[in-house]
Amino acid sequence: MEHDYSHVVRHGGHSYLATGPMARIFAAKADDLIDRGETELVPLLHSRGVDMLVVGPGVRYRLETVTRVSAHEKDPAGGAAGPSLPDLDSNQEPAG
């Protein structure tokens, strides 16, 4: 099955390539936790599997839309393709 990975979730110095619906589900849960001042592990389904990410008022994340990337596209070295992602300042505010 082919997935369209159109969003990047940046968290804890890592970038996770996710589908639009999965990224929005993660962001909605993360924003709710931040608004309530609570901290929890939030699952994120992404191109390489599932990760549980710590989200709370003191933990920053960022959601970005990228050029569409198919799970079946390959880079020249034969690995899964990924978008060219700019570096972000670690002090940026969470998306929301």
C-alpha positions in Angstrom: 0.0 0.0 0.0 1.3 3.4 -0.9 1.0 6.4 1.5 1.4 10.1 0.7 3.7 11.6 3.3 2.9 15.3 3.1 3.8 16.5 6.6 6.9 16.6 8.9 6.6 16.5 12.6 9.7 17.9 14.2 10.2 16.9 17.8 13.2 16.5 20.1 15.7 17.1 17.3 14.1 14.5 15.0 12.0 14.8 11.9 9.1 12.3 11.3 7.5 12.1 7.9 3.8 11.5 8.3 0.6 11.5 6.3 -1.6 14.5 6.7 -4.3 12.8 8.7 -1.8 11.2 11.1 0.1 14.5 11.6 -3.2 16.4 12.3 -4.2 13.7 14.9 -0.9 14.0 16.6 -1.0 17.9 16.6 -4.6 17.9 17.9 -3.7 15.7 20.9 -0.4 17.6 21.5 -2.2 21.0 21.4 -4.9 19.8 23.8 -2.2 18.6 26.3 -0.3 21.8 26.0 -3.4 23.9 26.5 -4.3 21.9 29.6 -0.8 22.1 31.0 -0.4 18.4 31.0 2.4 16.1 29.8 1.8 12.7 28.2 3.3 10.3 25.6 1.5 10.7 22.3 1.7 8.1 19.5 2.8 9.2 16.1 2.5 6.8 13.1 5.1 7.9 10.5 7.0 6.5 7.5 9.3 4.3 9.6 6.9 3.0 12.2 5.3 4.3 15.4 6.9 6.4 18.1 5.6 7.6 21.4 6.6 11.2 21.8 6.6 13.2 25.0 4.3 16.2 24.7 3.6 18.9 27.2 4.0 22.6 28.0 7.8 22.4 28.2 8.2 20.3 25.1 8.2 21.9 21.7 7.2 20.4 18.4 6.5 21.8 14.9 4.3 20.5 12.1 5.2 21.4 8.5 3.7 20.6 5.2 6.1 19.4 2.6 6.1 18.4 -1.1 4.3 15.1 -1.5 6.6 12.1 -1.0 5.5 8.6 -1.9 6.5 5.6 0.3 7.7 3.9 -2.9 10.0 6.7 -4.1 13.7 6.0 -3.7 16.7 8.2 -3.3 19.8 7.6 -5.4 21.3 5.3 -2.7 18.3 3.0 -2.9 16.7 4.1 0.5 13.4 5.6 1.0 13.1 9.1 -0.4 12.5 12.1 1.9 12.0 15.7 1.3 14.8 18.3 1.8 14.0 19.6 5.2 15.3 23.0 6.4 16.8 23.2 9.9 14.7 24.8 12.6 15.7 26.9 15.5 15.1 24.7 18.6 13.5 27.7 20.4 10.5 28.0 18.0 7.1 27.9 19.5 4.9 24.8 19.0 2.5 24.7 16.1 -1.0 25.6 16.8 
